[in-house]
Amino acid sequence: PEDSIGVAPINTSTDKFDCFVNKKTELSNRAVFEGITEDAQEYAAIYPYYWETSIWDNTVYLTLDPVQTYVEGSFDQDAFPMLARTSDTDEGFLKFLNLCGILEINLKGEEKIESITFSSDNNVSGLFSVDLDYELYPALQEG
């Protein structure tokens, strides 16, 4: 499966995530991502990799697209970012935590649905940030 994550050192002069690509070709509950980034004590990783995601001053910045693509039997993975943080670089394992939730809508009938619009009192798309000093779970903040 073609999949990629972004990996970046925390608290260094870099402001970008480097792309790590899944090298496994068979379906599995584990992935092996390979790539190159600079040496550091701690790393942040974002799934899926997107070149515009950045990191600065212990904060990750990402953009949530206002349009999500329907995927039969699943969801648009680009609309469901996850974040991992580790200082356990010897083992190389990353535990990703969800940054968003999933809204499941079950529809019945024969009508063809062209689009579904979701609205909220808060922004659900655009630029967001995540402070990497979270205790249990990371949280998206606007801007």
Legacy VTK file of the C-alpha trace (Angstrom):
# vtk DataFile Version 3.0
C-alpha trace
ASCII
DATASET POLYDATA
POINTS 143 float
0.000 0.000 0.000
1.301 3.430 -0.934
1.234 5.384 2.283
3.454 8.042 3.782
4.012 9.919 7.025
5.863 13.115 7.804
8.638 12.975 10.415
10.336 16.017 11.932
12.746 16.621 14.790
11.275 18.636 17.674
12.975 21.827 18.928
15.519 22.147 16.139
15.997 24.713 13.411
13.961 22.733 10.888
10.395 23.778 10.070
9.371 20.979 7.733
8.360 17.347 7.913
10.371 14.869 5.874
8.447 12.257 3.889
8.760 8.631 5.018
7.202 6.073 2.654
5.664 2.725 3.580
7.851 0.035 2.003
5.543 -2.910 2.756
3.673 -4.153 -0.281
1.227 -6.547 1.381
-1.747 -5.578 3.531
-0.834 -5.717 7.223
-1.645 -4.203 10.612
1.892 -2.749 10.666
3.738 -0.485 8.321
7.444 0.040 7.784
8.174 3.635 6.800
11.564 4.630 5.439
13.007 8.087 4.968
15.695 10.498 6.138
15.478 13.328 8.657
18.027 15.059 10.871
19.161 13.606 14.205
17.343 14.800 17.326
16.312 13.701 20.810
12.580 13.852 20.048
10.491 13.517 16.907
6.978 14.379 15.800
5.216 12.438 13.061
2.054 13.301 11.147
-0.187 11.011 9.114
-0.797 11.355 6.282
2.238 13.234 4.985
1.413 16.536 3.337
4.183 18.856 2.200
2.481 21.990 3.616
2.441 20.661 7.200
5.117 22.429 9.231
6.622 22.481 12.701
7.938 25.501 14.569
8.670 26.242 18.225
7.190 22.945 19.507
3.978 23.441 17.496
2.708 21.604 14.420
0.769 23.570 11.803
-1.563 21.814 9.363
-4.437 22.613 7.044
-7.714 20.693 7.002
-9.310 20.707 3.554
-12.941 21.914 3.381
-13.741 19.169 0.841
-13.610 15.463 1.654
-13.835 12.729 -0.947
-16.253 9.840 -0.489
-14.517 6.461 -0.152
-16.834 3.448 -0.270
-16.617 1.388 2.928
-14.079 3.761 4.485
-13.309 7.479 4.769
-11.091 10.096 3.164
-7.800 9.432 4.954
-6.514 12.897 4.027
-9.308 14.306 6.211
-8.335 12.277 9.275
-4.873 13.411 10.420
-3.037 11.675 13.243
-0.033 12.804 15.280
2.718 10.906 17.083
5.482 12.144 19.335
8.396 10.084 20.561
11.786 10.248 22.210
12.069 6.472 21.941
14.115 6.597 18.757
15.932 3.317 19.403
12.802 1.229 18.926
11.381 3.294 16.071
7.736 2.734 17.030
5.251 5.576 16.754
1.870 5.638 18.489
-0.413 7.850 16.421
-3.298 9.699 18.073
-6.317 11.070 16.189
-6.593 14.823 15.770
-10.168 14.724 14.444
-13.324 12.705 14.834
-15.424 10.938 12.247
-19.013 11.864 11.535
-20.807 8.794 10.203
-23.969 9.433 8.216
-26.110 6.441 7.211
-28.441 7.130 4.299
-31.277 4.958 3.013
-33.189 5.131 -0.226
-32.627 5.172 -3.947
-31.826 8.868 -4.447
-28.360 9.807 -5.666
-26.505 12.070 -3.225
-24.353 14.675 -4.965
-22.934 16.320 -1.836
-23.382 16.705 1.909
-22.678 19.980 3.696
-21.665 20.074 7.360
-21.583 23.328 9.305
-20.477 24.223 12.817
-20.143 27.228 15.117
-16.373 26.586 15.037
-14.074 26.219 12.053
-13.850 22.653 10.769
-11.407 23.419 7.957
-8.497 25.759 7.391
-5.261 26.324 9.312
-4.872 24.602 12.694
-2.052 24.138 15.165
-1.195 21.466 17.727
0.988 22.154 20.765
3.391 19.227 21.170
3.461 19.648 24.967
0.160 17.758 25.315
-0.177 15.382 28.269
-2.576 12.631 27.159
-4.041 13.699 23.826
-3.142 16.366 21.261
-5.756 19.020 20.514
-6.319 21.113 17.398
-6.407 24.870 17.869
-7.479 27.351 15.197
-4.597 29.115 13.484
LINES 1 144
143 0 1 2 3 4 5 6 7 8 9 10 11 12 13 14 15 16 17 18 19 20 21 22 23 24 25 26 27 28 29 30 31 32 33 34 35 36 37 38 39 40 41 42 43 44 45 46 47 48 49 50 51 52 53 54 55 56 57 58 59 60 61 62 63 64 65 66 67 68 69 70 71 72 73 74 75 76 77 78 79 80 81 82 83 84 85 86 87 88 89 90 91 92 93 94 95 96 97 98 99 100 101 102 103 104 105 106 107 108 109 110 111 112 113 114 115 116 117 118 119 120 121 122 123 124 125 126 127 128 129 130 131 132 133 134 135 136 137 138 139 140 141 142
